[in-house]
Amino acid sequence: MRQALANAFERDILNCLTETNDVLIEVYDRYDCIPAEKRCYIKTEENEVVHFELNNPTQASVNFVAIDNCILQSDDLSRCDFAIGNFQKLYFVEIKQVKTNQRSNAKEKAIQQLGSTISIFKKIIDLDNTELIAVICLNVKQVHPIRTATSTAKMVAFKDNYNAILMEGKSATF
C-alpha cells in the first residue's frame, strides 16, 4: 500500500505513512500546535492523548496514513484526518473536537470530509476489492445514542454514494 500511495500522489509522502502490526494502535490529532505539525500521529509517548484506537488482534500489517495536512494540504479539497488499514480493509477517520451542542453540525461536516476523501482515493488507487469504513470520531464528554432514524438514513446514503460503511466511534477492530 505504501508504494501505491507514493505513486498515486506523485510526491514524497513517506513521512505521512507508518507501517505497523501492533496489537493496539492509538492515534491522536495534534490540532493545538504549530501549523506545520497539525496532523494525526500514532501515539508513541505516555503523555499523548488518544483520540482513536484500532485493535489489531491478528497483528495484520497495516498502514497509517496521515491525510489532513500531510498527504493532502489545507488548500486541497475537503479531507478527513487519516486512514489506517491495508488493501483488505481500510478505515478513513475524521476526529472532531466538539461540545455536546455542536454534535449535529460536526457530524455533517465529518460525513462530507470522509466522502470527499474516499472519492479522492478511489480516483487514484484501485480500492474496488477493499472494504471501506468511514469513522466519525466525536470527542465529547456526554454520550448519546449512535442510532437514530436520521443517522441510519445517512449510513444507507453513504453506502450508496461511496460503497463504504459509515460508523461513529472512538475505536474499531481490524
C-alpha positions in Angstrom: 0.0 0.0 0.0 2.9 2.4 0.8 4.2 2.2 -2.8 0.7 2.6 -4.3 0.1 5.7 -2.3 3.5 7.2 -3.1 2.9 6.5 -6.8 -0.6 7.9 -6.7 0.2 11.2 -5.1 3.4 11.7 -7.2 5.3 13.4 -4.4 7.3 12.4 -1.4 4.7 11.4 1.2 6.7 8.8 3.0 6.8 11.0 6.2 3.0 10.7 6.2 3.0 6.9 6.2 3.7 4.4 9.0 3.5 0.7 8.7 2.8 -1.3 11.9 1.5 -4.7 13.1 0.9 -3.7 16.7 -2.0 -5.2 18.6 -3.2 -1.8 19.7 -2.7 1.3 17.5 -3.5 4.5 19.3 -3.9 7.7 17.2 -4.0 11.3 18.3 -4.7 14.6 16.5 -2.3 17.4 17.1 -4.7 20.3 16.5 -3.2 22.6 19.1 0.4 23.1 17.9 2.3 25.0 15.2 0.7 24.7 11.7 3.5 22.6 10.2 2.8 19.8 12.8 -1.0 19.9 12.8 -1.9 16.4 11.8 -2.6 12.9 13.2 0.1 10.7 14.6 0.4 7.2 16.1 0.9 7.6 19.9 4.5 6.9 20.9 4.7 8.6 24.4 2.6 8.1 27.5 1.6 11.8 27.7 -0.1 11.9 24.3 -3.9 11.8 24.4 -5.6 9.1 22.4 -8.5 10.1 20.2 -8.9 6.9 18.3 -7.7 3.3 18.7 -7.5 0.4 16.3 -7.4 -3.1 17.8 -5.4 -5.4 15.6 -5.6 -8.8 17.4 -4.2 -10.8 14.5 -1.3 -8.4 14.2 -2.0 -7.8 10.5 0.3 -5.4 8.7 -1.5 -2.1 8.4 -0.5 1.3 7.1 -1.3 4.5 9.0 -1.7 7.4 6.5 -1.9 11.0 7.8 -4.1 12.7 5.3 -5.1 16.1 6.6 -2.1 18.5 6.4 0.2 15.7 5.2 -0.8 13.8 2.1 -3.4 16.5 1.4 -2.7 20.1 2.3 -5.0 22.8 3.5 -5.5 24.2 0.0 -6.7 20.8 -1.3 -10.2 19.5 -1.3 -12.0 18.8 2.0 -10.4 15.7 3.6 -10.5 13.5 6.7 -7.7 13.3 9.2 -6.2 9.8 8.5 -6.7 6.4 7.1 -5.5 3.1 8.6 -5.5 -0.4 7.1 -4.5 -2.3 4.0 -6.0 -3.4 0.7 -8.3 -5.8 2.5 -9.9 -3.3 4.9 -9.3 0.4 5.1 -10.6 2.8 7.8 -11.0 6.5 7.0 -11.3 8.6 10.2 -12.4 12.1 11.0 -11.8 13.3 14.5 -13.9 16.3 15.7 -13.2 18.2 19.0 -16.7 19.4 19.8 -19.0 20.4 22.6 -22.2 18.4 23.1 -24.4 21.1 21.4 -22.2 21.0 18.3 -22.6 17.3 17.5 -25.0 17.6 14.6 -23.0 20.2 12.7 -19.8 18.3 13.4 -21.3 15.0 12.1 -22.5 16.7 8.9 -19.1 18.2 8.2 -17.3 14.9 9.1 -19.6 13.0 6.6 -18.7 15.4 3.9 -14.9 15.2 4.6 -15.0 11.4 4.7 -16.9 11.1 1.5 -14.6 13.6 -0.3 -11.5 11.8 0.9 -12.8 8.4 -0.2 -13.7 9.8 -3.6 -10.2 11.2 -4.0 -8.6 7.9 -3.0 -10.8 5.9 -5.3 -9.9 8.1 -8.3 -6.2 7.4 -7.9 -6.0 3.9 -6.2 -7.9 0.8 -7.0 -10.0 0.1 -3.9 -12.7 -2.0 -5.6 -11.8 -5.1 -3.6 -11.2 -3.2 -0.3 -13.7 -3.0 2.5 -14.0 0.7 3.2 -15.2 2.0 6.6 -15.6 5.7 7.4 -15.5 6.6 11.1 -16.8 9.8 12.7 -14.9 10.2 15.9 -16.5 12.8 18.1 -14.6 13.6 21.2 -17.3 14.8 23.6 -17.8 14.1 27.2 -21.5 13.2 27.1 -22.5 10.0 25.3 -25.6 10.0 23.0 -27.2 7.1 21.2 -25.5 6.4 17.9 -28.5 5.0 16.0 -31.4 7.3 15.2 -33.6 7.3 12.1 -31.7 10.2 10.7 -28.3 8.6 11.3 -29.5 5.3 9.8 -30.6 7.1 6.7 -27.2 8.8 6.5 -25.5 5.4 6.8 -27.5 4.0 4.0 -26.9 7.1 1.7 -23.2 6.9 2.5 -23.1 3.2 1.5 -24.9 4.0 -1.7 -22.7 7.0 -2.6 -19.3 5.7 -1.7 -19.7 1.9 -1.2 -18.4 2.4 2.3 -19.7 1.7 5.8 -20.3 4.8 7.9 -20.0 4.5 11.7 -19.4 6.6 14.7 -17.0 5.7 17.5 -13.6 6.1 19.1 -12.3 2.6 18.3 -12.6 -0.2 15.8 -11.2 -3.7 15.3 -9.2 -4.7 12.3 
